[in-house]
Amino acid sequence: MKTLFYSTLSALFLISCSNNETKMEKGNLKGHWVIIKAEGMMAEENLGTHYIFDDNKLTFSKNGFDNPAKSTITDSTFTWDNGSMVMEYNYHFENNQLIAEPKGGDQKFYLEKE
């Protein structure tokens, strides 16, 4: 009986943790992020670019130039859609950093929240 109780309790704990982590990660995108490290094509040019997530809007900002667009966020992707071009990214978190990788390219961006 104790084994069944502890097995059930453990399963519930694991299920609730995985759901909370997914919601927390998606919610953590909101705010200002800045690229502190970049890999791949045009890596140096991307350093210092700000990603500003605000509800269903994502703005890329650098050197006083703001480029706002609609954004859709899932548990592992986000998009930037300005009506004529759509860019889709895979993302995850590592050590309080947002790691974003544009789909179909060789770039990888490491962003920290400001």
N, C-alpha and C positions, 0 to 999 in steps of 0.2 A: 504494500500500500504506500509506504514512504517513497519507494522507488518511482512509482507512478506519479505521485505528487510532485517530486523534485524534477522528473522528466517533463511534466506538463509545465511547471513553473519556468524551467530553463527554456523551453520552446517559446513560451509567451514572451519572455525577456528578449530573446533573439529577434523575434518578429517585431516587437515594439521598437527595439533599437534600430533595426534597419529602416523602418518607416520614418523615424524621427531624423535619422541622418540624411535621408533623401530630401525631406522637407527643409531641414536646416541648410543644406548645401544650396538648394535652389534659392532660398531666402537670402543667403549670404552674398549673392551677386549684387544686390541693390547697394548703390553708393558709388564712390569714386575709386577706381583702380588705376594703377600706373605700371607700365611695362618697365621692369628693372633689369631684365635679361631677355635676349631674343636669340633664337637659333634659326638657321636657314637663310633663304633669299632675303636680301635687304635688312639683315638683322640690325645693323647699326642705325639705319634710318627709323626703325620702329621704336628704339629706346626712348623712353620719356613720353610715349603716347598714352593719353588718358582714355580709359573706357568708363563712361558714366552711365550706369544702369539706373533707370527711374521708371518703375512699373513696366509698361509696354514700349518703352523708348530706350534706345542705346545711342549715345553720342560718342564719337571718336573726337578727341581734341588734342591738338599739339600746336605750339607756337602761335596761339591766338586764333587758330582756325578750328571751328566747330563743325562737325558733320553729323547732324542728328538723323535718325531713321527709326522706323518701327522695329520692334524686337519681339521674338517669341522665345521663351525660355522653357526648356524641359529639364529633366533630372541630369542630363549629360550633354545637352547641346544648347546653343543660343544662335539666333540669327540677327543680322543687320540688313534691313530691307528699306532702301530709299525710293522704291517705286520703279527704278530702272535697273537696279542691280541688287542681287541677294547674295550675301556672304553667310556661310554656315560654319560654325565652330563646334568642335568637341571640347568639353572642359571637364576638369576635376580639380580637387584641392589636395595640396601637399604642404604640410607644415605652415599653415596660414597663408599660403600663396595660391592664387588662381592660376592654373596651367591651362592655356587655351591653344588649340591647334586648328587652324583653318582647314576645312575639308578640301581635299584635292591639291594640297600643296605640301611643301617640305618645311614650313615654318612652325616654330613652337615659341610661345610667349609665356613668360613668368611675370605675373603681376602681383603687386602688394596693394592692400587697401589703405587709402589715405584717411 
